[in-house]
Amino acid sequence: MLLKNNTIAGILNKIKWGKDDLRRYAVIIVDRISPSGLKEINLGDDVVIRKDRLIIGGEAVIPIHRIVAIKKDGEVIWSRRSV
């Protein structure tokens, strides 16, 4: 189920406020430190979604533009590019 024609923040808000368990989802971000250049972060109840950033655990701030894909149960449901 690949989602298209929606903003990253919009999709994340639908996931957060839907009836689905947020722990089933993960985001893949651009990470300059990782050898692959990408990092997968599992979502949970401690996620705050803003228009321009994702805040995880009250500490980790991830700019929305660094998210390249969203996964549900290991399957990519939205992708900015091939992941």
C-alpha positions in Angstrom: 0.0 0.0 0.0 2.2 2.9 -1.3 0.7 6.3 -0.4 1.1 9.1 -3.0 0.3 12.7 -3.4 0.5 13.7 0.2 2.9 15.7 2.4 5.2 13.9 4.8 3.7 15.8 7.7 0.2 15.1 6.5 0.9 11.3 6.3 2.6 11.3 9.7 -0.4 13.2 11.3 -2.9 10.7 9.8 -0.8 7.9 11.3 -0.5 9.6 14.7 -4.2 10.5 15.0 -5.5 7.3 13.4 -6.6 4.2 15.2 -3.5 2.3 14.2 -0.6 1.6 16.6 2.2 4.1 16.0 4.8 1.4 16.9 4.0 -0.4 13.7 5.6 2.5 11.8 9.2 3.7 11.1 10.7 6.6 9.2 13.8 6.4 7.1 16.0 9.5 7.3 19.1 10.9 5.6 21.9 10.3 8.1 25.4 11.7 7.3 27.0 9.5 9.9 25.6 6.1 8.8 27.7 4.2 6.2 24.6 3.7 4.0 23.6 7.4 4.3 20.2 6.4 5.8 18.9 5.5 9.2 15.6 3.8 10.2 13.8 5.2 13.3 10.9 3.4 14.9 8.0 5.6 15.9 6.2 5.4 19.3 3.9 7.2 21.6 6.6 9.7 22.4 6.6 11.3 18.9 5.5 14.9 18.4 4.8 15.9 14.8 5.2 19.5 13.8 4.8 21.1 10.3 8.6 21.2 9.8 10.0 18.6 12.2 9.6 15.4 14.1 10.5 15.3 17.8 11.2 11.9 19.3 11.4 11.4 23.0 11.5 15.1 23.7 15.1 15.2 22.5 15.8 14.0 19.0 14.7 16.6 16.4 14.4 15.5 12.8 13.7 18.0 10.1 10.8 16.8 7.9 12.9 17.4 4.8 15.4 14.6 6.0 12.6 11.9 5.9 12.9 9.9 2.7 10.4 7.1 3.5 7.7 5.9 5.9 7.3 2.2 6.6 4.5 0.2 8.2 5.3 -3.3 9.4 8.5 -3.2 7.4 6.8 -2.3 4.1 7.4 1.1 2.5 4.1 3.0 2.3 5.5 6.4 1.2 8.8 7.2 -0.4 10.4 10.3 -1.7 12.8 8.1 -3.7 13.8 4.5 -4.0 14.9 3.2 -0.6 
